[in-house]
Each structure stands twice: as C-alpha cells, then as structure tokens.
Amino acid sequence: MSLIRFHSQSHQLIPTHKFTIQNAQRVTYNQKLCPYCDQQATGTEIHILLQCPGTKHIANEIIATLTTLLTHSHQPTWNSLTLRQ
C-alpha cells in the first residue's frame, strides 16, 4: 500500500511535491514540484529517489548497496539498468 501511495504522490512520510493552493484549484501532475531541490523538477519517484540533488546523499548509499548485491547475485550491473528499471 505504501508503494501505491508513493507512486500516486499521496504518501505522508515522503512528500513528492510542494503543495500549492491557488484560486482553490488542484495543480496538475506536471506542476507538482519537488520539495527537496530548486531545479523546478516534477517530484516523480524517479526524480526523488535517483536524480534529486537534495536526496542524493541518501540515494548514493542505497545505490552502493544495490550495486554490490547485483554483482554478487550475477545480475546485470547497476550502470546497465535504465532509470525505470
């Protein structure tokens, strides 16, 4: 359930966008900006987990662990994977 909430940008523990209320209208998906950086990027899960400079220090630790696990389990290397993978 947490993954579904995160994907739909409604997870309470990991906000994926800045909330804005202008003229009592809901913002569109493309207007949901990342709350962790000033790149004016949409707060998608890929951006938050892999690309955001504001969370990069956390991502680097996780990526290092995943790289080791992939190598030891004879899976494709981390660098060969696409962002979606």
Residue, then its C-alpha position, 0 to 999 in steps of 0.5 A: m500500500s505504501l508503494i501505491r501511495f508513493h507512486s500516486q504522490s499521496h504518501q505522508l512520510i515522503p512528500t513528492h511535491k510542494f503543495t500549492i493552493q491557488n484560486a482553490q484549484r488542484v495543480t496538475y501532475n506536471q506542476k507538482l514540484c519537488p520539495y527537496c531541490d530548486q531545479q523546478a523538477t516534477g517530484t516523480e519517484i524517479h526524480i526523488l529517489l535517483q536524480c534529486p540533488g537534495t536526496k542524493h546523499i541518501a540515494n548514493e548509499i542505497i545505490a552502493t548497496l544495490t550495486t554490490l548485491l547485483t554483482h554478487s547475485h550475477q545480475p546485470t550491473w547497476n550502470s546497465l539498468t535504465l532509470r525505470q528499471 
